[in-house]
Amino acid sequence: MTNYRLSNKEVILLLKEMLAVMDVKNYNVFRVRAYQNAISILDNLTVSIYDMWENKKLGDIPGVGPALQGHLNELFTTGKVVEFEEAQKDLPQGMFSLIGIRGIGARKAFKLAMAFKLNSRETAIEKLKEHALKGEVQKIEGFGEKSEKDILESVDQLKMTKNEKERTLLVRAEEIVFRVYEYMKELDCVLQIESTGSFRRRSPTVGDLDFIISTREPAKIFEHFAKFPEIAETLVVGDKKTSVVLTNGMQVDVRVTEPEAYGAMLQYSTGSKQHNILLRSYSLEKKMSLSEYGIKQNDELLQFDTEEKFYNHLGLPLIPPELRSGHGEIEAAKVNKLPKLIELKDIRGDVHTHTTDSDGLATLEEMVEAAIHMGYEYIGISDHAPSVMSRGFDEVAAVVHKKRQMIDAINKKQNKIKVLFGYEVNILADATLGLPDELLKLLDYAIAGIHTSFDQDRDTVTKRLICALENPYINILAHPSGRLINKRDPVDPNWNKIFEAARDNGKILEIDSQPDRLDLTDDLIKEAISWDVKMILSSDAHAIDQLYFTKCGIDDARRGWAEKQNVINTLHFEDFVKALNVRNL
């Protein structure tokens, strides 16, 4: 029987369209809310929804009830959901192309599509623009001259709502956050400021930025923020909240609170929707109710100036922001079994780095000096392996021997750091490796990774990765899923087989810290831990400053519940080389 493998993006789009139908047709408010919650949770999954279905684990996803499980089952087995198709039949299809353009929600999209007979998804936006230019939008009930002008501007610039825009890499968002912090801290009345939401949870990408400011003088806060030089458009101005769009398209929301309630507001604004839902359910069992203002108990609102006091009042330890996703952290907190998360200071070395010998920007000597400056005990140089196919065995063998001599010479003339010799070897489409075993065995270690043919079927990709893991001269599987955030979907192997092969062959899986990789993903890190598979946290640096990307990998590891003992490059050199099974020392 043929199943229909749809990407998470395709599933979410289908569910969002059904949500729009529900809105337009006034479905039961509780059903609408349940779908909204489920979409929010599914949209933040890094694991494949299809894989969860195939492994009969849809019920493990918070918020995905029996009805939605049934729809997803129908979708993956037949390629469609009959109820969804029937519900859409009497609606103009053009409305679905308009949803997501700033200022146009489901109901407005329906009104516009009906008024202008926009029955084609392909032509709806262009036809809407034509009607707006003729001044016909403002004649529709509920619209006006300003609405028409805003729609024209949004269509011209194709401004999308924050939920439809491509999300920003965390490191790019961090630059904006730093500038906002620096600007707002010019005021003495800013007592505390924190960027919350997905940014504080250290998610790989950020949709918009939320700031919570503790102050006694909110008017001064908003007056000052209104002059922030990067603001392009102001969306909302209120007594407690201001929303703007910056010149780079990022939406920024600023909320103020009195110092006594800062902890409660910080907690409310940081946790994912599912974390907060589960925490509210837990509090109700204890006859308490939660809000952004505090905890209500016996008809009295209790305020908290710190998050720790907030959680402690519920009988829980402080839950780290990175874990507040609604995936078991509250249950773990209840029995005091939260992990002691890995920290940046735990990392003692990095063995996935590149130099000018392949595609790096710094020389071997410069990378070693940079690692010494960082206080590392060891560094591994792992340039992309030279190709035997294009250069011939003898030439490549000469390159390997020369590099070996250079690294041996560096180790002899200094004792500040241990330098290891490795290569990053391509796992070819036919599951063979780009460097033969005769040369691999000359290295201290080898990293294998997929760099081509990402569109192979699941069985082929699984076999390809397992062949590398079973090779006696491969030590590390690099960026195992091959994803590039916002650019390339991950490969889709049978992860249980990958974890089993890594464990049984004593191989290490990489947490690649490049900001657009972060691979293994946090959910796979957590899964690897359950399989007792060891990992290594690498910068994959191609320049000196990229050695500091390790911090991004730490964020990823913490979201995956990783502790110090799960990551081998937290070990001192002698123990590290044993854990990695380093050769030729």
ZIDALIN-V74408 format. One record per pair of residues at least 12 apart in sequence whose C-alpha atoms are under 8 Angstrom apart, sorted by the first residue. I is the first residue (numbers start at 0). GAP is how many residues later the second one is. Records with the same first field share a line. If there is no record, write none. Layout:
I: GAP + GAP
//
This chain:
1: 75
2: 73 + 74 + 75 + 76
3: 71 + 72 + 73 + 74 + 75
4: 45 + 71
5: 44 + 70
6: 41 + 42 + 43
7: 34 + 35 + 40 + 41 + 42
8: 34
11: 27 + 30 + 31
14: 20 + 24
15: 23
16: 79
17: 66 + 70
18: 13 + 16 + 17
19: 86 + 87
20: 66 + 67 + 85
22: 83 + 84
23: 82 + 83 + 86
33: 29
36: 26 + 236 + 237
37: 24 + 25 + 26
39: 233
40: 21 + 22 + 232 + 233
45: 475 + 476 + 477
46: 476 + 477
49: 26
52: 19 + 20
61: 212 + 264 + 265
62: 211
90: 19
91: 18 + 21 + 22 + 25 + 26 + 27 + 28
92: 20 + 25 + 26 + 27 + 28
93: 19 + 24 + 25 + 26 + 27 + 28 + 29 + 30 + 31
94: 14 + 15 + 17 + 18 + 23 + 24 + 26 + 29
95: 13 + 25
96: 24 + 25 + 27 + 28
97: 26 + 27
99: 60 + 61 + 63 + 64
100: 53 + 54 + 57 + 58 + 59 + 60
101: 49 + 52 + 57 + 58 + 59
102: 47 + 48 + 58
103: 47
111: 16 + 25
114: 25
115: 12 + 15
124: 30
128: 23 + 26
131: 16 + 17 + 19 + 20
132: 19
134: 13
161: 45 + 46 + 88 + 89
162: 44
164: 42
165: 41 + 320
166: 38 + 39 + 40 + 319
167: 37 + 38 + 39
168: 35 + 36 + 37 + 346 + 347
169: 29 + 32 + 33 + 34 + 35 + 36 + 345
170: 344 + 381
172: 26 + 33 + 36
173: 25
176: 18 + 32
180: 12
182: 45
183: 37 + 40 + 41
186: 34
188: 26 + 27 + 28 + 31 + 32
189: 23 + 24 + 25 + 31
190: 22 + 23 + 24 + 68
191: 21 + 22 + 23
192: 18 + 19 + 20 + 21
193: 17 + 18 + 19 + 72
194: 14 + 15 + 16 + 17
195: 13 + 14 + 15 + 16 + 70 + 73 + 74
196: 12 + 13 + 72 + 73 + 74 + 75
197: 72 + 74
199: 70 + 121 + 122
200: 69 + 70 + 120 + 121 + 122 + 123 + 358
201: 119 + 120 + 353 + 354 + 357
202: 119 + 352 + 353
203: 311 + 312 + 314 + 352
206: 43
207: 42 + 43 + 44 + 45
208: 41 + 42 + 43 + 44
209: 42 + 43 + 44 + 45 + 59
210: 41 + 42 + 43 + 44
211: 42 + 43 + 44 + 45 + 50 + 53 + 54
212: 41 + 42 + 43 + 44 + 49
213: 42 + 43 + 44 + 45 + 48
214: 41 + 42 + 43 + 44
215: 42 + 43
217: 21 + 22 + 38 + 39
218: 20
221: 20
229: 16 + 17
230: 13 + 14 + 15 + 16
231: 12 + 13 + 14 + 15
232: 12 + 13
239: 15 + 16 + 17
240: 12 + 13 + 14 + 15
241: 12 + 13
258: 46
259: 43 + 44 + 45
260: 32 + 33 + 42 + 43 + 44 + 45
261: 42 + 43 + 44
262: 41 + 42 + 43 + 44 + 45 + 46 + 47
263: 27 + 28 + 29 + 30 + 39 + 40 + 41 + 42 + 43 + 46
264: 27 + 28 + 29
265: 26 + 41
266: 25 + 40 + 43
267: 23 + 24
268: 23
269: 51 + 54
270: 50 + 53 + 54
271: 52 + 53 + 54
272: 52 + 53
273: 51 + 52
274: 49 + 50 + 51 + 52
275: 50
277: 48 + 52
278: 51
282: 31
285: 28
293: 16
294: 15
314: 19
315: 17 + 18 + 20
316: 16 + 19
318: 14 + 19
321: 233 + 236 + 237
322: 235 + 236 + 237 + 238
338: 222 + 223 + 224
339: 223 + 224
340: 217 + 220 + 221 + 222 + 223
341: 212 + 215 + 216 + 220 + 221 + 222
342: 211 + 221
343: 206 + 207 + 210
345: 218 + 224
346: 29 + 222 + 223 + 224
347: 27 + 28 + 29 + 30 + 221 + 222 + 223 + 224
348: 22 + 27 + 28 + 29 + 30 + 220 + 221
349: 26 + 28 + 29 + 30 + 187 + 188 + 189 + 219
350: 27 + 28 + 29 + 30 + 31 + 69 + 187
351: 28 + 29 + 30 + 72 + 95 + 186 + 187 + 188 + 189
352: 27 + 28 + 29 + 30 + 186 + 187 + 188 + 189 + 194
353: 27 + 28 + 29 + 30 + 186 + 187 + 188 + 189
354: 12 + 26 + 28 + 187 + 188
356: 26
357: 25 + 26 + 27
358: 24 + 25 + 183
359: 23 + 181 + 182 + 183
360: 181 + 182 + 183
361: 180 + 181 + 182
363: 17
365: 178
366: 176 + 177
367: 51
369: 174
370: 176
371: 44 + 45
375: 41
376: 39 + 40 + 41 + 195 + 196
377: 39 + 40 + 41 + 42 + 195
378: 38 + 39 + 40 + 41
379: 39 + 40 + 41 + 42
380: 38 + 39 + 40 + 41 + 42
381: 39 + 40 + 41 + 42 + 64 + 65
382: 39 + 40 + 41
383: 39 + 40 + 41 + 42
384: 38 + 39 + 40 + 41 + 49 + 50
385: 49
386: 47 + 48
387: 46 + 47
396: 42
399: 39 + 42
402: 18
403: 17 + 39
406: 12 + 13 + 14
419: 24 + 25
420: 22 + 23 + 24
421: 21 + 22 + 23 + 24 + 25
422: 20 + 22 + 23 + 24
423: 22 + 23 + 24 + 25
424: 21 + 22 + 23 + 24
425: 22 + 23 + 24 + 25
426: 21 + 22 + 23 + 24 + 37 + 38 + 41
427: 22 + 24 + 36
428: 23 + 24 + 35
429: 34
430: 32 + 33 + 34 + 36 + 37
431: 32 + 35 + 36
432: 15 + 35
436: 36
439: 33 + 34
440: 32 + 142
441: 142
442: 140 + 141
443: 138 + 139 + 140 + 141
444: 28 + 29 + 30 + 135 + 136 + 137 + 138
445: 27 + 28 + 29 + 30
446: 27 + 28 + 29 + 30 + 31
447: 20 + 26 + 27 + 28 + 29 + 30
448: 28 + 29 + 30 + 31
449: 28 + 30 + 32
450: 31
453: 28 + 36 + 37
454: 36
455: 35
456: 35
457: 33 + 34 + 35 + 36
458: 34 + 35
460: 30 + 31 + 32
461: 30 + 31 + 32 + 33 + 35 + 36
464: 33
465: 31 + 32 + 35
468: 32 + 33 + 36 + 38
469: 31 + 35
473: 33
474: 32 + 33 + 105 + 106 + 107
475: 31 + 32 + 33 + 34
476: 30 + 31 + 32 + 33
477: 31 + 32 + 33 + 34
478: 30 + 31 + 32 + 33 + 38 + 39 + 40 + 41
479: 29 + 30 + 39 + 40
480: 38 + 39
481: 35 + 37
482: 34 + 36
483: 32 + 33
484: 31 + 32
485: 30
498: 29 + 32 + 34
499: 31
501: 31
502: 28 + 29 + 30 + 31
506: 26 + 27 + 73
507: 25 + 26 + 27 + 28 + 72
508: 24 + 25 + 26 + 27
509: 25 + 26 + 27 + 28
510: 24 + 25 + 26 + 27 + 42 + 45 + 46
511: 25 + 26 + 27 + 28 + 41
512: 24 + 25 + 26 + 27 + 36 + 37 + 38 + 39 + 40 + 41 + 43
513: 25 + 26 + 27 + 35 + 36 + 38 + 39
514: 34 + 37
517: 34 + 35 + 38
520: 35 + 39
521: 34 + 35 + 36 + 37 + 38 + 39
522: 36 + 37
523: 36
524: 32 + 35 + 36 + 37
525: 34 + 35 + 36
528: 33 + 37
532: 33
533: 32 + 33 + 34
534: 31 + 32 + 33
535: 31 + 32 + 33
536: 13 + 16 + 17 + 30 + 32
537: 12 + 15
538: 14
567: 12
//
